[in-house]
Amino acid sequence: MLGIGFIVGSGIFIMPLLAAQQSGTFSLLAWAAAGFYCILTGLCFAELAALIPKAGGLYSYAHKLLGERWGFLCGYTFWTGYWITIAAEMWAIAWYLGFFVPWSDTARLAVACAIGLVLTYVNYRGVKQGGEAEDALTAIKLMALALFVVAGMLFFQPQRVLNPTGGDAPLLAGLLSSFLLALWAYQGAEIITVPEEEIKNARKTVPKAIVVSVFSVMALYLLVALVVVGSVDWRDYASSETPLADMMHSFMGGHGGIVIAIGGLVSIIGALNAVILASARISYAMARDKLFPRFFNYLHPRFETPSRALWLHFAMACLLAFALRDFEALAMLVVLFTLIPYALSSFAAMRLHRVRSFLIPKWIPYAAAAASLGLLAYALYKSLLPAVLLLGAGMLLYSLLKRKLI
């Protein structure tokens, strides 16, 4: 359940409203298209995982099949996206805490960081503890979302969907923005590939988990998005930080809103737990291959976890969360830095096809690569300055590594 646990995080509890604001009822197309894109990339991940079971996930595939330079770019952007995700998920926790307590943003974010501290400690103790916590959190949030869908469908009005309306942006720009927002909610199936060497029978388990996760989440997300645009007037919730909880309040009263708010918190905490679990293993795998500072090439002598990376990532995420107080900006940065390793993994799947038999149709990695590059161009347009700064930092890091200065 690790893949579902990471995919179903803050995104589905926040992004359906933001996507509707961009493209209105047409946002349903963005949710469907984003799901199809993630199926394409998920099948590439499954193919790579079946034939190259190695810790580090997408980074390891790019490093082995595309070479050191592209492997570094894949790993660095993958790693950057993940530790920024930790910051974004902590902001999402702060938002949903606002449903219960009228505290300031700073106070709620401090509580979110405390939750992140506890989860970092859990994963510091090992994958078994982290995985058990993830399974419990995933079950709770899926039940909450199922309740939201069932309750919302009782108020569904087909004419809202059959007579579509646009959002605040021009249609094409709105659809592209909605696609990126939906992609934040979808991404995460690749996380199953990161601790592969710690998973029993990974060659069979990991590909199956990826495919099941992506298809299951796509069905769930389309139902939630359908309720958001078909059961309420989404414009009434334009200023909400907890849109699904507020909508559930209108469906079932105060108790219904509380249930979804709790489910939202559990969902976000589950995703935070999963990304903490994965982020440190990326930097460890890269350092083991001498493509990241030696500091990260360390396992705790007792728990055999990359403890240095775990604690450093947590500290970096807390600093970023307090410095950049904008959840949507953080989410768009994560999407941008996730699209790069997605594209490189698609190219790696192409390269794999040239040397061994392929389990998936030949056109899939080509379609995934083309879609990734197109989306990446638009994401760069939306977040150009921070992307240039972070990619520049990566180039500097690679130069220092090649000179063996770190």
C-alpha positions in Angstrom: 0.0 0.0 0.0 3.1 2.3 0.0 2.4 3.6 -3.5 -1.3 4.4 -2.9 -0.2 5.9 0.5 2.1 8.4 -1.2 -0.1 9.2 -4.2 -3.2 9.9 -2.1 -1.8 12.8 -0.1 -2.6 16.4 0.2 -3.4 16.7 -3.5 -6.8 15.2 -3.7 -8.0 17.1 -0.6 -6.9 20.5 -2.1 -6.2 20.4 -5.8 -9.8 19.6 -7.2 -10.9 23.1 -6.2 -7.7 24.8 -7.5 -8.1 22.9 -10.8 -11.8 23.9 -11.0 -10.8 27.5 -10.5 -8.5 27.3 -13.5 -10.7 25.5 -16.0 -14.1 24.9 -14.4 -16.0 21.8 -15.3 -13.3 21.1 -18.0 -11.0 20.3 -15.1 -12.4 16.7 -15.4 -10.5 16.4 -18.7 -7.3 17.4 -16.9 -7.8 14.8 -14.2 -8.5 12.1 -16.8 -5.5 13.2 -18.9 -3.2 13.4 -15.9 -4.3 9.9 -14.9 -3.6 8.5 -18.4 -0.1 10.2 -18.3 0.6 8.6 -15.0 -0.5 5.2 -16.3 2.0 5.6 -19.2 4.9 6.5 -16.9 3.8 4.0 -14.3 4.1 1.2 -16.9 7.6 2.4 -17.7 8.5 2.3 -14.0 7.0 -1.2 -13.7 9.1 -2.4 -16.7 12.3 -0.9 -15.3 11.6 -2.2 -11.8 11.0 -5.7 -13.0 14.4 -5.9 -14.8 16.6 -3.7 -12.6 15.6 -4.2 -8.9 17.9 -1.8 -7.1 17.5 0.8 -4.4 17.3 4.4 -5.6 14.4 3.9 -8.0 14.3 6.1 -11.1 17.8 7.4 -10.3 19.2 3.9 -10.5 17.5 3.2 -13.8 18.8 6.4 -15.4 22.3 5.9 -14.1 22.5 2.3 -15.3 20.9 2.8 -18.8 21.7 6.5 -19.7 25.1 7.0 -18.0 26.5 8.9 -15.1 25.7 12.5 -16.2 22.0 11.8 -16.9 21.8 9.6 -13.8 23.0 12.5 -11.7 20.4 14.9 -13.3 17.7 12.3 -12.7 18.7 11.7 -9.1 19.3 15.3 -8.2 16.0 16.5 -9.6 14.2 13.5 -8.0 15.8 14.3 -4.7 15.1 18.0 -4.9 11.4 17.3 -5.7 11.1 15.0 -2.7 12.6 17.2 0.0 10.5 20.1 -1.4 7.5 17.8 -1.1 8.2 17.4 2.6 7.8 21.2 2.9 4.7 21.3 0.8 3.0 18.5 2.8 3.8 20.2 6.1 2.0 23.3 4.7 -0.9 21.2 3.7 -1.1 19.9 7.3 -1.1 23.5 8.5 -4.0 24.3 6.2 -6.1 21.4 7.4 -5.3 22.1 11.1 -7.0 25.4 10.4 -10.3 23.6 10.2 -10.1 22.8 13.9 -8.1 25.6 15.5 -8.1 29.3 14.8 -4.3 29.6 15.2 -2.0 31.7 13.1 -0.3 30.2 10.0 3.0 30.2 11.9 1.6 28.3 14.9 -0.1 25.7 12.7 3.1 25.2 10.6 5.1 24.7 13.8 2.7 21.9 14.8 3.1 20.4 11.2 6.8 20.5 11.6 6.5 18.6 15.0 4.5 15.9 13.1 7.2 15.7 10.5 9.8 15.3 13.3 7.9 12.3 14.7 7.6 10.7 11.3 11.3 11.3 10.6 12.1 9.4 13.8 9.8 6.6 12.8 11.6 6.1 9.5 14.9 6.5 11.2 14.0 3.3 13.1 13.6 1.4 9.8 11.4 0.6 6.8 9.3 -2.0 8.8 8.1 0.7 11.3 7.6 3.2 8.5 5.7 0.7 6.3 3.4 -0.4 9.1 2.5 3.2 9.9 1.8 3.9 6.2 -0.6 1.0 5.9 -2.7 2.2 8.8 -2.8 5.8 7.5 -3.7 4.7 4.0 -6.7 2.6 5.1 -8.2 5.6 7.1 -7.9 8.2 4.3 -9.3 5.8 1.7 -12.4 5.3 3.8 -12.8 9.1 4.3 -12.6 9.7 0.5 -15.1 6.9 -0.2 -17.5 8.5 2.3 -17.1 11.9 0.5 -17.8 10.3 -2.9 -20.9 8.5 -1.6 -22.3 11.5 0.2 -21.5 13.8 -2.7 -23.2 11.6 -5.3 -26.5 12.0 -3.4 -26.4 15.7 -4.4 -25.0 15.1 -7.9 -26.6 17.3 -10.6 -25.9 16.0 -14.1 -26.6 19.3 -15.8 -23.5 20.8 -14.1 -21.3 18.4 -16.1 -23.5 18.2 -19.2 -23.5 22.0 -19.5 -19.8 22.7 -18.8 -18.5 26.1 -17.7 -14.9 27.4 -17.7 -12.7 28.7 -14.9 -10.9 31.9 -14.3 -8.2 31.3 -16.9 -8.5 31.0 -20.8 -9.5 27.5 -21.6 -6.1 26.2 -23.0 -4.0 27.8 -20.3 -6.6 26.7 -17.7 -6.5 23.1 -18.8 -2.7 23.0 -18.8 -2.6 24.6 -15.3 -5.3 22.1 -14.1 -3.2 19.3 -15.6 -0.1 20.3 -13.5 -2.3 20.7 -10.4 -3.8 17.3 -10.9 -0.3 15.8 -11.6 0.7 16.9 -8.1 -2.1 14.8 -6.7 -1.2 11.8 -9.0 2.5 11.6 -8.7 4.0 9.0 -6.3 3.8 5.5 -7.8 7.6 5.7 -8.4 8.2 5.8 -4.6 7.7 2.1 -4.5 10.9 1.6 -6.5 13.1 3.6 -4.1 13.6 1.0 -1.3 13.5 -2.0 -3.6 16.5 -3.8 -2.0 14.6 -3.8 1.3 11.4 -5.3 -0.2 11.0 -9.1 -0.4 10.6 -10.5 -4.0 10.9 -7.0 -5.4 11.1 -8.2 -9.1 7.4 -9.3 -8.9 6.1 -7.2 -6.1 7.2 -3.8 -7.3 5.8 -3.8 -10.8 2.4 -5.2 -9.7 2.2 -2.6 -6.9 2.9 0.3 -9.3 0.2 -0.7 -11.8 -2.4 -1.4 -9.2 -1.7 1.9 -7.4 -2.0 4.0 -10.5 -5.2 2.5 -11.8 -6.9 2.5 -8.3 -6.0 6.1 -7.6 -7.1 7.3 -11.1 -10.6 5.8 -10.5 -10.8 7.4 -7.1 -9.6 10.8 -8.2 -12.1 11.0 -11.1 -15.0 10.3 -8.7 -13.8 12.9 -6.3 -13.3 15.5 -9.1 -16.8 14.6 -10.4 -18.4 15.4 -7.0 -16.5 18.7 -6.8 -17.8 20.0 -10.1 -21.1 18.2 -10.2 -22.5 18.2 -6.7 -21.8 21.8 -5.6 -21.0 25.2 -7.1 -17.2 25.2 -6.6 -17.1 29.0 -6.8 -18.7 29.1 -3.3 -15.5 27.5 -1.9 -13.0 29.7 -3.8 -11.3 30.9 -0.6 -11.3 27.6 1.3 -8.1 26.0 2.5 -10.0 22.8 3.3 -12.4 22.5 0.3 -13.4 18.8 0.6 -14.1 19.2 4.3 -16.2 22.3 3.7 -18.1 20.6 0.9 -18.8 17.6 3.2 -20.1 20.0 5.8 -22.7 21.1 3.2 -23.6 17.5 2.4 -23.8 16.0 5.9 -23.5 18.9 8.4 -20.7 19.6 10.9 -19.9 16.0 11.7 -19.4 15.2 8.0 -16.9 18.1 7.7 -15.0 16.9 10.7 -14.7 13.4 9.3 -13.3 14.6 6.0 -11.0 17.1 7.8 -9.6 14.3 9.9 -9.3 12.1 6.8 -7.5 14.9 5.1 -5.0 15.3 7.9 -4.4 11.5 8.0 -4.0 11.5 4.2 -1.4 14.3 4.2 0.5 12.7 7.2 0.5 9.4 5.3 2.0 11.0 2.2 4.5 12.9 4.4 5.6 9.6 5.9 6.0 8.0 2.5 8.2 10.8 1.1 10.4 10.9 4.2 10.9 7.2 3.7 11.9 7.6 0.1 13.9 10.9 0.0 16.8 9.7 2.1 17.2 6.5 0.1 17.7 8.5 -3.1 20.6 10.6 -1.7 22.0 7.4 -0.1 21.9 5.5 -3.4 23.6 8.4 -5.3 26.3 8.8 -2.6 26.9 5.1 -2.8 27.6 5.6 -6.5 29.8 8.6 -5.7 27.4 11.0 -7.4 26.4 12.8 -4.2 28.4 14.1 -1.2 30.1 11.4 0.9 28.1 12.7 3.9 25.0 10.9 2.6 26.8 7.5 2.2 26.0 6.4 5.7 23.7 3.9 7.3 22.9 3.9 11.0 24.9 1.0 12.5 21.9 -0.4 14.4 18.8 0.5 12.3 20.5 0.3 8.9 18.7 3.5 7.7 20.3 6.6 6.0 19.9 8.6 9.2 22.0 11.6 8.3 20.0 12.2 5.2 16.7 11.8 7.0 17.5 14.4 9.6 19.0 16.8 7.0 16.1 16.6 4.7 13.7 17.3 7.6 15.7 20.4 8.6 15.9 21.7 5.0 12.1 21.2 4.5 11.3 23.1 7.7 13.4 26.1 6.6 11.8 26.1 3.2 8.3 25.8 4.5 8.8 28.9 6.8 10.6 30.8 4.1 8.2 30.2 1.2 4.7 30.5 2.6 2.9 29.4 -0.6 1.6 25.8 -0.9 0.7 26.1 -4.6 4.1 27.5 -5.5 5.8 24.6 -3.6 3.5 22.1 -5.4 4.4 23.5 -8.8 8.1 23.3 -8.0 7.6 19.6 -7.0 5.8 18.9 -10.3 8.6 20.5 -12.3 11.3 18.6 -10.6 9.3 15.3 -10.9 8.8 15.7 -14.6 12.5 15.6 -15.3 13.1 12.1 -13.8 9.8 11.0 -15.3 11.1 12.0 -18.8 14.5 10.4 -18.2 12.9 7.2 -17.0 10.9 7.1 -20.2 14.2 7.4 -22.1 15.7 4.7 -20.0 12.8 2.4 -20.8 13.5 3.1 -24.5 17.1 2.2 -24.1 16.2 -1.0 -22.2 13.9 -2.0 -25.1 16.9 -2.0 -27.4 18.8 -4.6 -25.4 16.2 -6.9 -23.9 12.7 -8.2 -24.4 10.0 -5.7 -23.5 6.9 -6.6 -21.4 4.8 -3.5 -22.4 3.9 -2.2 -25.8 6.8 -0.4 -27.6 4.9 2.9 -28.0 4.4 3.5 -24.3 7.8 4.9 -23.4 7.8 7.1 -26.5 4.4 8.5 -25.6 5.5 9.0 -22.0 8.7 10.8 -23.0 6.9 13.1 -25.4 4.2 14.0 -22.9 6.8 14.6 -20.2 8.8 17.0 -22.3 5.8 19.0 -23.3 4.6 19.3 -19.7 8.1 20.1 -18.6 8.2 23.1 -21.0 5.0 24.5 -19.6 6.1 23.9 -16.0 9.4 25.7 -16.6 7.4 28.6 -18.0 5.3 28.7 -14.8 8.3 28.5 -12.4 11.3 29.6 -14.4 13.4 31.5 -11.8 13.4 28.9 -8.9 14.0 26.2 -11.5 17.0 28.0 -12.9 18.4 28.6 -9.4 17.9 25.0 -8.2 19.2 23.5 -11.5 22.2 25.8 -11.3 22.9 24.5 -7.8 22.8 21.0 -9.2 25.3 21.8 -11.9 27.7 23.3 -9.3 27.3 20.2 -7.1 28.1 17.9 -10.0 31.2 20.0 -10.8 32.4 19.7 -7.2 31.8 16.0 -7.2 33.7 15.5 -10.4 36.7 17.3 -8.9 36.3 15.2 -5.8 36.0 18.3 -3.5 33.0 16.9 -1.6 
